[in-house]
Amino acid sequence: MGSVIFLLVLAAIVLWVISAFNRLIGLKGQVANGWKQIDVQLRRRHDLIPNLVDTVKGALQFERDTLEAVISARTRAVSAQGVAETARAEGALTQALGRLFAVAEAYPDIKALGNVGQLQEELASTENRIAFARQHYNDVATQYNVVQAQFPTMLVAGLAKASPAELWEITDPGERDVPRVDISVR
């Protein structure tokens, strides 16, 4: 009778270990997928930027610094590795694009180019997709981090080669600022 109880307890422990291991592996896969979704949207953004720069280049000859800042920020963003470095590089790219859009708004010649408006809309749509992908990534990464830190799952985390996932964080205080919109009639 005692050996039957021992075997049942042992079977329950083995089943729990398998279940915890599989849960960690599943969450690890979701984190990797979340990161790949961000990567897909960032690649789309990076592919749109050269079109925007080429479209406004002729009209902005005297705003070369602005264009060069966008190109330089894009280059850094494309080559960034890891969550923290990518977040930093993408923040700088967002600021450079903001300056470019501000310059473009100030010049009627640029606003008259239909492609600029279309590219701005596509970039805005892509920014929304990136924000959603970042939120999803942070959600699954947080869940993964919490599960692997909880007792008793933490006992199995080493078997699953689980390590904390880095969260996407705002590194530039300027990104936290609320954008100013002036809708006054002049």
N, C-alpha and C positions, 0 to 999 in steps of 0.2 A: 504494500500500500504506500509506503514512504517513497519508494522509487518511482511510483506513478506520479505522485505529487511533485517530486523533484523534476521529472521529465516534463510535466505540464508547465511548471515555472520556467524551466530552461527554454521550452518552446515559445512561451510568451515573451521571454527576454529576447530571443533570437528574432521573433517576428517584429518586436518593437524596434530593435536595432535596424532591421531591414527597412522598416517603414520610415524611421528617422533619416536614415542614409538616403533613401529615395526622395524624401521631401527636400533635403538639402541639395541634392543633385538637380531636382526639378527647379528649385529657386535659383540655383546657380545658372541654369539654362535660361531662365527668364531674365536674369540680370544681363547676361550676354546678349540676348535678343533685344532687350531695351537699349543697350549701348549701340547695337547695330542699327536700330531704328533712328537713333540720333544721327549716326554716321550717314545714313542714307539721306536724311533731310539736310545735313550740313553739306554734303556733296552737291545736292541740288542747288543750295544757296551759292556754293563756290562756283558752280557752273554758270549761274545767272550773272554773276558780278562782271566777268569780262565783257559780256554783251552790253551791260549797262555802261561800263567804262568806255567801250568803243563807240556807243551811241552818243555819249555826251562829250567825247574827247574833242571833237572839232569845235564845238560851241564853247568849250571851257579852256581854251588855250592859255588864258591868263590865270587860270586856277589850277595850274600844274601840281602844286603842292597837295591839293585836296585829292586829285586823282592818284598821285604817287602814294599818298597815305593809304588809300583804299587798296591799291595793288599790293603794297607792302604788307598790310594787315591780312589780306587774303592769303598771301604766300605763307605767312607765319601760321595762319589758321589751318591751311592744308597740311602743313608738315608737323603740326602739334601731335604729341603722343600722350596718352593717358587722360584721365578725367580732369584733373586740376589744370594741366597745361592747356588742354583744349578749351576749357572754360575761360581761362585767361585770354587766350588768343581770339576766341569768338567774341568776348566782350570788347576787345580792342577793335575788331572788325565791325561790330555793331556801331561803335562810336564813330568810326571812319565813315561808314555808310550814312549815318545820321548827318554828319557834316556835309557829305556829298549831296544828300537830299535837300539840306538847307540851302546850299549854294544853288542847286538846280531850281528851287522854288523862287529864288531871287531874280532869275533871268528868264524873261518871256520867251527868248529864242529857244531855250531848252524845254520850257513847258509846252511849246508849240510842237515839239517832236513827239509824235504819237507813241513811238517805241518807248520813250522814257516813262510815260505814264503806265504803259502796259508792264514794263519791267518792274516798276515800283510796286504795282499790284501783285505781280508774281512773287516778288521778294517779301512783301507783307504777308501773303498767304503762306509762304515758306516759313517765315518767322513764327507764324501761329502753329504750324506743324512741328517746328523745332521745339517750341515751348511745351506743346502737348507731349512730345516724345521725351523731353527732359523730365517732365512731371511723372510720366509713366516709369521711366528709368529710376528716378529717386524713390518712387513708391515701392517697386519690386526690390531695389537695393536695400532699402530700409527694412522691409519684411525679411529679406535674406539675412541681414545683419542681426536682427532681433532673434530670429529662430536659432541661429547658430550660437548666440550668446545665452539662450535660455537653458536652464537645467531641466531635464537631463539630456536634451539634444546636444548640448555642448560636449558631452562625452563621446559622441559619434562624429563631431565636426572634423576631427583629425583624419578619421577614416575616409571621409568624403572630400578631403583636401579643401575644406572650406576656409576661406579667409575673408575678412571684412571687405565689402565692396565700397569703393570711394563714391561719395555723393557728389552730384553736380552742384557747385556752390557759386554764388556771385562773389567774385574776388575784387571787382572794382566798385568802390562806393558810388561812383557816378551812375552805375546801372540801377541802383536802388532809387534814384531820384525819380520823382513823378514828372513825366514830360509836361512842358508848358504848351498850352494851345491857346492861341489868340484868335478869337472869332469876332472881334469887334469890327464894325464897319467903319472904314476910313474914307 
